[in-house]
Amino acid sequence: MEYKFDNDFRFKNLPDESTPINADNLNKALDNTSWLKSQLDGTIEPMSGSSIEINDSAEAMLNKLEIEGKSTQDGEPSPENPVEIKSVGYTNLFDSDRYYREYSELDNNCVSKIIEDGVEYFNINYSPSASRNYKFMQGEFKPDTQYIITFKGKNATKGVISNASFQMYYTDRSTSGWVNVSTDNEQEYSIKSSAQKTVDYITVNGSGAHRFLARDICLYESSTLKPYIPFGKYGIVLNISNDTETKTTTFVLNEPLRSLPTGVKDLLYIKNGRLFVERNVGNVSFTGTESWATGNPQSSVLNSYRAYLPINNAKIGSLNEKIFCSHFVYGSTRNEANVCQFATNNNNFHITIANVSDINSFKSVLMQQNENGTPVELVYSLEKSVTEDLGEIEMPSTFKDKSTITTTDELEPTINLEYVKDTILTSYVEKRLINLMK
């Protein structure tokens, strides 16, 4: 197996292949880096799985790393009971710009922006007369779902304990816990909601008229703490651990990593020091304002209506390929109600809705779902792959001897990698390289 020499941080300072490597303390000089590459050939081991245990790893960068997309849907969807499509990656739901705009409009004394030590913070005031009237994101939370708020915070005035922070209110009028932001030095704080209750909104709670500073505010669905990512982005956390420590890499994506029941999937990978995502799966949410059309005034199914919409980047001829849809089941025939499918020889996506008689009422169903916060979502196969270049990143590295490699994602996506084995040869070469570089 070919060793991707440039990925390994131990050998970055080697001369180019035309330059001899000489050392007085070596019995035989190493001719050039080509010789070194040839000696390393065969020390690379491939592994795959959602959790990978390695017991013979060298302290070296991975030779290859991929994370596969994965999507799931637990249950059969219907317009009355939509079923969420879950995919790999958590997202930050806290729109700081919206928070600042709405909270400052309520009372311009409630929040301001300040620069301290070159860093911008929200200076947030717990004012009982105003804060309790501001209910951020009210009604935008999923039922019986656990959320976590994290932020970096400290006292607004040095030496004055803030006694204030964010808090979540539930629909039954009880509340989550809250924390006292009580240090002059910045710390990371977190507040968890109950998984058995429905969050109604976020507010600020405290004791008296206290202020605190906050930045990097993150809100996400989870039972475990995750690193901050910008609003609207998606994060995948990779951990490489041994018995005493963990090295964490957070991949920040524009969309989650998806898959289809057919096996088509997105793929995250690192190549030449850059992070890429190969998109093979598309996603669209419908609002009812699209240009839906119908070839016939009525579906052949009694008391139902069928309409279609071209999905421009969808794979042509996907009739018999299963897809994910949040509100409608996949149907191999159009002669059913509350089903969806692609056409045979184009990229038209068809939906048949029960108890609908015309195109306006068809669109009204989609509009109402969108207004309810549960827009009809479609996950489908792309006609052509699209590759996203997400910028520079350092390849994660293993520990010497033992390395456990996992993601923190609840869907446990498959990881494909190649690692450097800690063989007698790699140890021999490494020791001599260290001597050469002294």
Sequence and secondary structure as in RCSB ss.txt:
>XXXX:A:sequence
MEYKFDNDFRFKNLPDESTPINADNLNKALDNTSWLKSQLDGTIEPMSGSSIEINDSAEAMLNKLEIEGKSTQDG
EPSPENPVEIKSVGYTNLFDSDRYYREYSELDNNCVSKIIEDGVEYFNINYSPSASRNYKFMQGEFKPDTQYIIT
FKGKNATKGVISNASFQMYYTDRSTSGWVNVSTDNEQEYSIKSSAQKTVDYITVNGSGAHRFLARDICLYESSTL
KPYIPFGKYGIVLNISNDTETKTTTFVLNEPLRSLPTGVKDLLYIKNGRLFVERNVGNVSFTGTESWATGNPQSS
VLNSYRAYLPINNAKIGSLNEKIFCSHFVYGSTRNEANVCQFATNNNNFHITIANVSDINSFKSVLMQQNENGTP
VELVYSLEKSVTEDLGEIEMPSTFKDKSTITTTDELEPTINLEYVKDTILTSYVEKRLINLMK
>XXXX:A:secstr
    GGG GGGTT   TTS B  TT SS B  HHHHHHHHTT EEEEEESEEEEEEE SSB SEEEEE  EE  S
   SSS    EEB EEB   HHHHHHHHHHH TTTEEEEEETTEEEEEEEE HHHHTT  BTTT S TT  EEEE
EEEEESBTTB   EEEEEEETTS B        SS EEEEEE  TTS EEEEEEEESSSEEEEEEEEEEEE SS 
     BT EEEEEEEE SS EEEEEEEESS B B TTS B EEEEETTEEEEEEEEEEEEE S S  B SSSS S
STTEEEEEEE TTB TT TTS  EESSSEE SSSSSSSEEEE SSS EEEEEEET  SHHHHHHHHHHHHHTT  
EEEEEEEEEEEEEEEEE    B  SEEEEEEE  TT   EEEEEEB  HHHHHHHHHHHHHH 
